[in-house]
Amino acid sequence: ANLSDGQRFGPKGGARGGKQLIPQAVPALEVPSPNLAPANNFDPTGLERAAKAARELDASRHAKDALSLAQMQEQTLQLEQQTKLKEYEAAIEQLKNEQIRVQAEERRKTLNEETKQHQARAQYQDKLARQRYDEQMRQQQLANEENLRKQEESVQKQEAMRRATVEREMELRHKNEMLRVEAEARARAKAERENADIIREQIRLKAAEHRQTVLESLRTAGMLFGEGFRAFVTDWDKVTATVAGLTLLAVGVYSAKNATAVAGRYIEARLGKPSLVRETSRITVLEALKHPIKVGKRLTSKAQDALEGVVLSPQLEARVRDIAIATRNTKKNKSLYRNILMYGPPGTGKTLFAKKLAVHSGMDYAIMTGGDVAPMGREGVTAMHKLFDWLFFNPHFGFFLQKPSPTTPEKISEDLRATLNAFLHRTGQHSNKFMLVLASNQPEQFDWAINDRIDEMVNFELPRLEERERLVRMYFDQHVLKPATEGKQRLKLAQFDYGKKCSEIARLTEGMSGREISQLAVAWQAAAYASEDGVLTEAMMDARVADAVRQHRQKMEWLKTEGAEHPQNHSGASSHFGSTLGTFGMAGEEFGLGVCVTPKPRTPLCCPLGFWGVLTWFLGCFIQAHSAQGSLLLPSGVLGCFNQAHPAQGPLCAALWGFGVF
């Protein structure tokens, strides 16, 4: 109670802005007397205790500390009050800012609404303007149409008036013309009636003169022809020269015709390719012009091994290698080639070895499909002979024949039987020009005559475990490793044991052919290309292997089902899977083709002479018959040339002269 204002509030204890808080006066405590009776039941005990505590506090040695503590508490209260004031002021400022923001928002909304109203008003005004413009244009168009209609009506009226004028003019002109023609006709008729005798006399004179002129012309022409013909017949040198010239002309014409045909066939055999040949390794002139670099590489390439890229069992590999060596030496020694039959399931390497054998032996090969022969009908015989003529023109040649379905001799048509006979005729003996190698899936479908022409039979079986592992490694290296390491393709290979994986795949692919294993390797490559990062993983390979094994089993089930339903045609159905006939010359799978050659009729060289003889014979008969009756105005010299030596045999002499004998 005794503290001063400075001690209570401190210096500058006011609010922000230098304002000092005005302390309120604290009244002094009055200690009531204990003897006074309490008024209104007031208990002064508390006040007494407070006074006592104040006295004790003043008497205590800690009074200064208590005073300092009280001052600090007062300062703390002042600071709290100041903080609250500042918070109040901040709240007021925030309310002001919020009010300003709300006002700005209201103003913005008002502006937006005003803008919308202005836009709507402008759009409405524009709409009204457009409507006014459209209405004006419509009214103008109606006015233009009305003007155009009026103009058209005016033009039509003018055209009608002009047409009426022209019609009237034409009518008057026609009447005048008819009157003129009628007058002229009457005048002409009158003149003709008056001059009828003169006109008849003129016509009679003109006819007589024309008849005399024609008779003189015929008489003069006959005399000239007769004298010339008599001079020609009596001159033996001219007759001989004429006959010799006609004979030489006939010989030249037909010789040139036949020589051209022979030369064309020779050039076709040398440069062309038969229509039955689908594929050949022989380099043609057209191919050399189209791909000179490729042809140059083929010509400069070295001879390849016959078993390069072909995986076979050791026993079969040794046997086919002996065949390749024997074929190569046969070509070098120009000996007779042997006919070979290669049979086995599809995809075991028969056709591949046949092509490799051709390249290894230095021979060309050709491929023909039997399906091209059946639609040819009767032309198949000629095509077959052309094919073998082409082979003989190109020695040491190879030829493949493919037939999609089996055809037994009892079921083939007459044309195919004839083609088969032609094939058997051209392959009846061994040749040093071509080698017959048959590659078939079902050799029992062959005609017995074809089987009789086979010298050696080679069975291509499905690859075993060792061969399958070699095939898997080879195709894995060809389709996966090389593109991943050498090329710039989008193909990468994950890290795993490649050799172990190839051995595992070889065990899983039991019963699959080499072609199916090759397709499996291509499927690996396709799976890598289909992935997002282009990486071929072990899991992807396993998935493709599982798919390939499942597909192989499904194919085998289909084959068994088809064999159970059609036991007679089962072998024929399997021959659809690429049964390829042959290497080096003719190759045939169930080859049911036939040949029937009819020689082309040759016109004799004396045909022109015979024609002239017959013509002259009829001419002589005609001359004698009409000259005897006097109906033919021919000078006597012409008839005398026939009857001078043989009066009774004029026509015969004329015919003999036509043949060049008279």
C-alpha positions in Angstrom: 0.0 0.0 0.0 2.9 2.3 0.7 4.6 1.6 -2.8 5.0 4.6 -5.0 3.6 4.7 -8.5 7.1 4.3 -10.0 7.8 1.3 -7.9 4.5 -0.2 -8.8 4.5 0.3 -12.5 8.1 1.2 -13.3 9.2 3.8 -15.7 7.3 3.9 -18.9 5.0 1.0 -18.0 2.3 2.2 -20.3 1.0 0.8 -23.6 2.4 1.0 -27.1 2.9 4.5 -28.4 4.5 5.9 -25.2 1.3 6.0 -23.3 1.6 5.2 -19.6 -0.9 3.3 -17.7 -2.5 5.4 -14.8 -2.4 3.3 -11.7 -5.3 3.4 -9.4 -4.9 4.5 -5.8 -4.9 1.6 -3.4 -6.6 2.6 -0.2 -4.8 1.8 3.1 -6.1 -1.1 5.1 -7.8 -0.1 8.3 -7.6 -2.6 11.0 -10.9 -2.8 12.9 -10.9 -2.9 16.6 -11.6 -6.2 18.0 -14.0 -4.8 20.5 -16.3 -3.5 17.8 -19.2 -5.7 17.2 -19.5 -7.0 13.7 -22.0 -5.2 11.6 -24.1 -7.1 9.2 -22.5 -10.4 10.4 -19.2 -9.4 8.8 -16.3 -11.6 9.9 -13.1 -9.6 10.2 -10.9 -12.6 10.9 -9.5 -12.7 7.4 -8.6 -9.0 7.5 -6.9 -9.5 10.8 -4.8 -12.3 9.4 -3.9 -10.2 6.5 -2.8 -7.4 8.7 -0.9 -9.7 10.8 0.8 -11.2 7.8 1.7 -7.7 6.6 3.3 -6.8 9.9 5.2 -10.0 9.9 6.3 -9.3 6.4 7.5 -5.8 7.3 9.3 -7.2 10.3 10.8 -10.0 8.2 14.3 -9.8 6.8 12.9 -11.0 3.5 10.7 -8.0 3.0 12.8 -6.5 0.2 12.7 -9.8 -1.6 9.0 -10.0 -1.3 8.8 -6.4 -2.5 10.9 -7.2 -5.5 8.8 -10.3 -6.2 5.7 -8.2 -6.0 7.2 -5.7 -8.4 8.1 -8.5 -10.8 4.7 -9.9 -10.6 3.2 -6.5 -11.3 5.5 -6.1 -14.3 4.5 -9.5 -15.5 0.9 -8.6 -15.2 1.6 -5.4 -17.1 3.4 -7.3 -19.9 0.5 -9.7 -20.1 -1.9 -6.8 -20.4 0.3 -5.3 -23.1 0.3 -8.6 -24.9 -3.4 -8.8 -24.7 -3.7 -5.3 -26.0 -1.4 -6.1 -28.9 -3.5 -9.2 -29.6 -6.6 -7.1 -29.6 -5.0 -4.6 -31.9 -3.9 -7.5 -34.2 -7.4 -8.9 -34.1 -8.7 -5.5 -35.0 -6.2 -5.2 -37.9 -7.2 -8.6 -39.1 -10.9 -7.7 -38.9 -10.1 -4.6 -40.9 -8.1 -6.7 -43.5 -10.9 -9.2 -43.7 -13.4 -6.4 -44.1 -11.2 -5.0 -46.9 -11.0 -8.4 -48.5 -14.7 -9.0 -48.3 -15.3 -5.6 -49.8 -12.8 -6.4 -52.6 -14.5 -9.7 -53.2 -17.9 -8.1 -53.3 -16.5 -5.5 -55.7 -15.0 -8.2 -57.9 -18.3 -10.1 -57.9 -20.0 -6.9 -58.8 -17.6 -6.3 -61.6 -18.0 -9.8 -62.9 -21.7 -9.5 -62.8 -21.6 -6.2 -64.6 -19.2 -7.8 -67.2 -21.7 -10.6 -67.7 -24.5 -8.2 -68.0 -22.5 -6.2 -70.5 -21.6 -9.4 -72.5 -25.2 -10.6 -72.5 -26.4 -7.2 -73.6 -23.7 -7.1 -76.3 -24.6 -10.6 -77.5 -28.2 -9.8 -77.5 -27.5 -6.6 -79.5 -25.3 -8.7 -81.9 -28.0 -11.2 -82.2 -30.5 -8.5 -83.1 -28.0 -7.1 -85.6 -27.5 -10.5 -87.2 -31.2 -11.0 -87.3 -31.7 -7.6 -88.9 -28.9 -8.4 -91.4 -30.4 -11.8 -92.2 -33.8 -10.2 -92.7 -32.2 -7.6 -95.0 -30.4 -10.3 -97.0 -33.6 -12.4 -97.2 -35.6 -9.4 -98.4 -32.8 -8.6 -100.9 -32.7 -12.2 -102.1 -36.5 -12.2 -102.5 -36.2 -9.0 -104.5 -33.4 -10.4 -106.6 -35.5 -13.6 -107.3 -38.5 -11.5 -108.2 -36.4 -9.4 -110.6 -34.8 -12.6 -112.1 -38.3 -14.1 -112.5 -39.5 -11.0 -114.3 -36.4 -11.0 -116.5 -37.0 -14.7 -117.3 -40.6 -14.0 -118.1 -39.6 -11.2 -120.4 -37.0 -13.3 -122.1 -39.5 -16.1 -122.6 -42.0 -13.7 -124.1 -39.3 -12.3 -126.4 -38.2 -15.9 -127.4 -41.8 -16.9 -128.0 -42.3 -13.8 -130.2 -39.1 -14.5 -132.1 -40.0 -18.2 -132.5 -43.5 -17.3 -133.8 -41.8 -14.9 -136.3 -39.4 -17.5 -137.5 -42.1 -20.1 -137.8 -44.2 -17.7 -139.8 -41.2 -16.8 -142.0 -40.4 -20.5 -142.6 -44.0 -21.3 -143.4 -44.1 -18.5 -146.0 -40.7 -19.6 -147.4 -41.9 -23.2 -147.6 -45.0 -22.2 -149.5 -42.9 -20.2 -151.9 -40.4 -23.1 -152.3 -43.2 -25.6 -153.0 -44.7 -23.3 -155.6 -41.3 -22.8 -157.2 -40.6 -26.6 -157.3 -44.1 -27.3 -158.6 -43.6 -24.8 -161.4 -40.1 -26.2 -162.3 -41.5 -29.8 -162.3 -44.3 -28.8 -164.6 -41.9 -27.0 -166.9 -39.4 -30.0 -166.9 -42.2 -32.5 -167.5 -43.5 -30.4 -170.4 -40.0 -30.2 -171.9 -39.3 -33.9 -171.5 -42.6 -34.7 -173.2 -41.7 -32.5 -176.0 -38.1 -33.8 -176.3 -38.8 -37.6 -175.6 -37.5 -38.8 -179.0 -34.3 -36.8 -178.7 -33.5 -38.1 -175.2 -34.1 -41.8 -176.2 -31.7 -41.3 -179.1 -29.0 -39.9 -176.8 -29.3 -42.8 -174.4 -29.0 -45.3 -177.2 -25.9 -43.7 -178.5 -24.2 -43.5 -175.1 -24.9 -47.2 -174.4 -23.5 -48.2 -177.8 -20.4 -46.2 -177.2 -19.9 -47.6 -173.7 -20.4 -51.2 -175.0 -17.9 -50.7 -177.8 -15.4 -49.2 -175.3 -15.7 -52.1 -172.9 -15.4 -54.7 -175.7 -12.3 -53.0 -177.1 -10.7 -52.9 -173.6 -11.4 -56.6 -173.0 -10.1 -57.5 -176.4 -6.9 -55.4 -175.9 -6.3 -56.8 -172.4 -6.9 -60.4 -173.6 -4.4 -59.9 -176.5 -1.8 -58.5 -174.2 -2.3 -61.2 -171.6 -2.3 -63.9 -174.2 0.9 -62.7 -175.9 2.6 -62.3 -172.6 1.5 -65.7 -171.4 2.5 -67.4 -174.7 5.9 -65.6 -174.5 6.4 -66.8 -170.9 5.4 -70.4 -171.6 7.5 -70.7 -174.7 10.5 -69.4 -172.9 11.8 -72.3 -170.8 14.4 -70.2 -169.0 11.7 -68.0 -167.5 9.5 -71.0 -166.6 12.5 -72.6 -164.9 13.5 -69.4 -163.1 9.9 -68.9 -161.9 9.5 -72.4 -160.6 12.9 -72.3 -158.9 12.1 -68.9 -157.3 8.8 -70.0 -155.9 10.4 -73.2 -154.6 13.2 -71.3 -152.9 10.7 -68.8 -151.5 8.7 -71.6 -150.0 11.8 -73.3 -148.6 13.1 -70.0 -147.2 9.7 -69.1 -145.5 9.2 -72.5 -143.9 12.9 -72.8 -143.0 12.9 -69.5 -141.3 9.8 -70.3 -139.5 11.1 -73.6 -138.2 14.5 -72.2 -137.5 13.0 -69.4 -135.5 11.0 -71.9 -133.4 14.1 -74.0 -132.8 16.2 -71.0 -131.9 13.5 -69.8 -129.5 13.3 -73.1 -127.7 17.1 -73.2 -127.5 17.3 -69.6 -126.1 14.4 -70.4 -123.7 16.2 -73.5 -122.5 19.4 -71.6 -122.0 18.2 -68.3 -120.6 14.7 -68.9 -119.4 13.1 -71.1 -116.8 10.3 -73.6 -117.3 6.9 -72.7 -115.9 6.9 -75.7 -113.6 10.1 -74.6 -111.8 9.3 -72.6 -108.7 12.8 -72.1 -107.3 16.3 -72.6 -108.8 19.8 -71.7 -107.9 20.8 -71.2 -111.5 21.8 -67.6 -112.2 19.7 -66.1 -115.0 20.5 -63.1 -117.1 17.5 -61.2 -115.5 18.7 -62.0 -112.0 22.2 -61.0 -112.8 21.0 -57.6 -114.1 18.7 -57.1 -111.0 21.2 -58.1 -108.3 24.8 -57.9 -109.7 26.4 -57.7 -106.3 24.6 -60.7 -104.9 25.3 -62.7 -108.1 29.0 -61.7 -107.9 29.2 -62.9 -104.3 27.6 -66.3 -105.3 30.1 -66.7 -108.1 33.1 -66.0 -106.0 32.0 -67.9 -103.0 33.8 -71.1 -102.1 32.2 -74.6 -102.0 30.4 -75.3 -98.7 30.4 -78.4 -96.6 27.3 -80.5 -97.4 26.5 -80.9 -93.7 27.0 -77.3 -92.7 24.0 -76.3 -90.7 22.6 -79.8 -90.8 22.5 -81.7 -87.5 22.2 -85.5 -87.9 23.0 -88.6 -85.9 26.6 -89.8 -86.2 25.6 -92.9 -88.3 23.4 -90.9 -90.6 25.9 -88.1 -90.9 28.6 -90.5 -92.0 26.3 -92.0 -94.6 25.1 -88.8 -96.1 28.7 -87.5 -96.1 29.7 -90.5 -98.2 26.8 -89.7 -100.6 28.0 -86.1 -100.9 31.6 -87.1 -101.6 30.4 -89.7 -104.1 28.2 -87.1 -105.9 31.0 -84.6 -106.1 33.4 -87.1 -107.5 30.7 -88.3 -109.9 30.4 -84.8 -111.3 34.2 -84.5 -111.7 34.5 -87.8 -113.5 31.3 -87.1 -115.6 29.8 -90.4 -114.6 26.2 -91.5 -114.1 24.4 -90.1 -111.1 22.4 -92.3 -108.7 18.9 -91.7 -107.7 18.3 -91.3 -103.9 15.2 -91.4 -101.7 15.3 -89.5 -98.4 12.3 -90.2 -96.2 11.3 -89.4 -92.6 9.1 -87.1 -90.5 8.7 -83.4 -91.5 11.3 -81.0 -90.3 14.2 -83.5 -90.1 16.5 -81.8 -92.6 15.8 -83.6 -95.9 15.3 -80.6 -98.1 18.0 -78.6 -96.3 20.5 -81.4 -96.9 19.4 -81.7 -100.6 20.1 -78.0 -101.2 23.4 -78.3 -99.3 24.3 -81.3 -101.4 23.8 -79.4 -104.6 26.0 -76.5 -103.5 28.7 -78.9 -102.2 28.8 -80.8 -105.4 29.0 -77.7 -107.6 25.5 -78.3 -109.1 22.4 -76.2 -109.4 19.1 -77.2 -108.2 15.5 -76.5 -109.1 12.2 -76.9 -107.2 8.8 -77.8 -108.6 5.6 -78.4 -106.8 3.3 -81.2 -108.0 0.3 -78.9 -107.4 1.3 -76.9 -110.4 0.9 -79.9 -112.7 -2.7 -80.9 -111.9 -4.3 -77.6 -113.1 -2.3 -77.8 -116.4 -4.3 -80.8 -117.6 -3.1 -81.8 -121.1 -0.5 -79.1 -121.1 1.3 -81.0 -118.2 2.9 -83.4 -120.7 4.4 -80.6 -122.8 5.5 -78.8 -119.6 7.2 -82.0 -118.3 9.1 -82.5 -121.5 10.2 -78.8 -121.5 11.4 -79.3 -118.0 13.6 -82.3 -118.9 14.8 -80.6 -122.1 15.8 -77.6 -119.9 17.7 -80.0 -117.6 19.5 -81.6 -120.6 20.4 -78.1 -121.9 21.8 -77.3 -118.4 23.9 -80.3 -117.4 24.7 -81.1 -113.7 21.4 -79.5 -112.6 19.3 -80.0 -109.5 15.5 -80.1 -109.4 13.0 -80.3 -106.6 9.4 -81.3 -107.0 6.8 -80.6 -104.2 3.3 -82.2 -104.2 0.8 -81.3 -101.5 -1.2 -84.5 -101.4 -0.7 -88.2 -102.4 -2.1 -89.5 -105.6 -2.1 -93.2 -106.3 -2.1 -94.4 -109.9 -5.6 -95.9 -109.5 -7.1 -92.5 -108.6 -5.3 -90.1 -110.8 -6.9 -88.6 -113.9 -5.9 -89.4 -117.5 -3.9 -86.3 -117.9 -1.9 -86.9 -114.7 -1.3 -90.5 -115.7 0.0 -89.2 -119.1 2.3 -86.8 -117.2 3.5 -89.6 -115.0 4.3 -91.7 -118.0 6.3 -88.9 -119.4 8.2 -88.5 -116.1 8.9 -92.3 -116.0 10.0 -92.2 -119.6 12.5 -89.4 -119.0 13.9 -91.0 -115.8 14.0 -94.6 -117.0 17.8 -94.6 -117.2 20.6 -93.1 -115.2 21.9 -89.8 -116.6 25.1 -87.8 -116.3 23.0 -84.6 -116.7 20.9 -84.6 -113.6 20.4 -86.6 -110.4 17.1 -87.6 -109.0 16.8 -87.2 -105.2 13.3 -87.9 -103.7 12.5 -86.5 -100.3 9.2 -87.6 -98.8 7.3 -88.0 -95.5 5.4 -91.0 -96.7 7.4 -92.9 -99.4 4.9 -95.8 -99.5 2.6 -93.5 -101.5 5.0 -93.5 -104.5 4.2 -95.3 -107.7 6.0 -98.7 -107.9 7.7 -97.6 -111.1 9.2 -94.6 -109.2 10.4 -96.8 -106.4 12.1 -99.0 -109.0 14.2 -96.0 -110.1 15.6 -95.4 -106.6 19.2 -96.6 -106.0 19.6 -95.7 -102.3 17.2 -95.0 -99.5 18.2 -92.8 -96.5 16.0 -92.6 -93.4 16.0 -89.2 -91.6 14.7 -89.8 -88.1 13.7 -87.4 -85.4 16.7 -86.0 -83.5 17.7 -87.7 -80.3 18.9 -86.0 -77.1 22.5 -85.3 -78.4 21.2 -84.0 -81.7 18.5 -81.9 -80.0 21.1 -80.3 -77.7 23.2 -79.4 -80.8 20.2 -78.0 -82.5 19.2 -75.9 -79.5 22.7 -74.5 -79.1 23.0 -73.8 -82.8 19.7 -72.0 -83.1 20.2 -70.2 -79.8 23.5 -68.9 -81.0 22.0 -67.9 -84.4 18.8 -66.2 -83.3 19.6 -64.9 -79.8 23.3 -64.7 -79.0 24.5 -63.1 -82.3 21.8 -60.5 -82.5 22.4 -59.6 -78.9 26.1 -59.2 -79.1 26.9 -58.3 -82.7 24.0 -56.5 -84.2 22.4 -53.1 -83.3 19.0 -54.7 -82.7 16.8 -54.1 -79.7 17.7 -57.4 -78.1 19.5 -58.1 -74.8 20.2 -61.3 -72.9 19.9 -61.7 -69.2 22.7 -63.4 -67.2 22.2 -67.1 -66.6 23.9 -70.4 -67.5 23.3 -70.7 -71.2 24.8 -74.1 -71.6 22.8 -75.6 -68.7 19.6 -74.0 -70.0 20.2 -75.5 -73.5 20.8 -78.9 -72.1 17.6 -78.6 -70.1 15.6 -77.5 -73.1 17.0 -80.4 -75.2 15.6 -82.8 -72.6 12.2 -81.1 -72.6 11.8 -81.1 -76.4 11.7 -84.8 -76.8 9.9 -85.9 -80.0 10.2 -82.4 -81.7 11.8 -82.0 -85.1 14.6 -79.6 -86.1 12.1 -77.3 -87.7 10.1 -77.0 -84.4 13.3 -76.3 -82.5 14.1 -73.6 -85.0 10.7 -72.1 -84.5 11.2 -72.2 -80.7 14.4 -70.1 -81.1 12.6 -67.6 -83.3 9.9 -67.5 -80.5 12.6 -66.5 -78.0 13.7 -63.7 -80.2 10.1 -62.5 -80.7 9.5 -62.6 -76.9 12.5 -60.4 -76.3 11.3 -57.9 -79.0 7.9 -57.9 -77.4 9.2 -57.0 -73.9 9.4 -53.5 -72.6 13.2 -53.4 -72.1 14.1 -55.9 -74.9 15.8 -58.4 -72.4 15.3 -62.1 -72.8 15.2 -63.7 -69.4 15.3 -67.4 -68.4 11.6 -67.3 -67.3 10.6 -66.1 -70.8 12.5 -68.9 -72.4 10.9 -71.4 -70.1 7.4 -70.1 -70.9 8.1 -70.4 -74.7 9.4 -73.9 -74.2 6.3 -74.9 -72.3 4.1 -73.4 -75.1 6.1 -75.3 -77.8 5.8 -78.6 -75.9 2.1 -78.1 -75.4 1.6 -77.3 -79.1 3.6 -80.3 -80.1 1.4 -82.6 -78.0 -1.7 -81.1 -79.5 -0.4 -81.7 -83.0 0.3 -85.3 -82.2 -3.2 -85.7 -80.8 -4.7 -84.2 -84.0 -2.5 -86.6 -86.0 -3.7 -89.6 -84.0 -7.3 -88.5 -84.3 -7.0 -88.0 -88.1 -5.4 -91.4 -88.4 -8.2 -93.1 -86.5 -10.9 -91.4 -88.6 -9.2 -91.8 -92.0 -6.7 -94.7 -91.7 -6.3 -94.9 -95.5 -5.6 -91.2 -96.0 -3.5 -90.8 -92.8 -0.2 -90.9 -94.7 -1.5 -88.5 -97.3 -2.5 -86.0 -94.6 1.0 -86.0 -93.2 2.5 -85.4 -96.6 0.9 -81.9 -96.4 3.7 -80.9 -94.0 6.2 -79.9 -96.6 6.9 -83.1 -98.4 9.6 -82.1 -100.8 10.6 -84.0 -103.9 14.1 -84.0 -104.8 17.5 -82.6 -105.4 19.5 -82.6 -108.6 17.2 -83.2 -111.4 13.8 -84.5 -110.6 12.5 -85.0 -107.1 9.1 -86.5 -106.6 6.8 -87.2 -103.7 4.0 -89.5 -104.7 4.5 -88.1 -108.1 1.5 -88.9 -110.2 2.1 -86.9 -113.3 1.8 -88.0 -117.0 3.0 -87.1 -120.4 1.5 -87.5 -123.8 3.4 -85.9 -126.7 1.8 -85.4 -130.1 4.2 -84.3 -132.7 3.4 -81.0 -134.3 2.3 -81.5 -138.0 4.8 -80.2 -140.4 3.6 -78.5 -143.7 5.4 -80.0 -146.7 7.6 -77.8 -148.7 5.7 -78.6 -151.9 2.5 -77.1 -150.4 2.8 -73.9 -152.4 3.5 -75.9 -155.6 0.5 -78.1 -154.9 -1.7 -75.0 -154.5 -0.5 -73.5 -157.8 -1.0 -76.8 -159.5 -4.6 -77.2 -158.4 -5.3 -73.6 -159.2 -3.9 -74.0 -162.7 -5.8 -77.2 -163.2 -9.1 -75.5 -162.6 -8.0 -72.6 -164.7 -7.3 -74.9 -167.7 -10.6 -76.7 -167.3 -12.4 -73.3 -167.2 -10.6 -72.0 -170.3 -11.4 -75.1 -172.3 -15.0 -75.3 -171.3 -15.9 -71.7 -172.0 -13.7 -71.3 -175.1 -15.5 -74.3 -176.7 -18.9 -72.7 -176.0 -17.6 -69.3 -177.2 -18.7 -67.5 -174.0 -15.2 -66.5 -173.0 -13.6 -63.7 -175.0 -10.0 -64.9 -174.8 -7.5 -64.7 -177.6 -6.5 -67.8 -179.4 -2.9 -67.5 -178.2 -3.8 -68.1 -174.6 -5.7 -71.3 -175.4 -3.1 -72.4 -177.8 -0.4 -72.3 -175.2 -2.2 -75.2 -173.5 -3.2 -77.1 -176.6 -0.1 -76.5 -178.7 1.7 -79.7 -177.7 -1.2 -81.7 -176.3 -4.5 -80.4 -177.7 -6.5 -83.0 -175.8 -4.7 -82.6 -172.4 -4.6 -78.9 -171.9 -5.8 -78.9 -168.3 -3.4 -81.7 -167.4 -0.5 -79.8 -168.9 -1.5 -76.7 -166.9 -1.6 -78.6 -163.7 1.8 -80.2 -164.4 3.2 -76.8 -165.1 1.8 -75.7 -161.7 3.8 -78.4 -160.0 6.9 -77.4 -161.9 7.0 -80.5 -164.2 5.7 -79.2 -167.5 
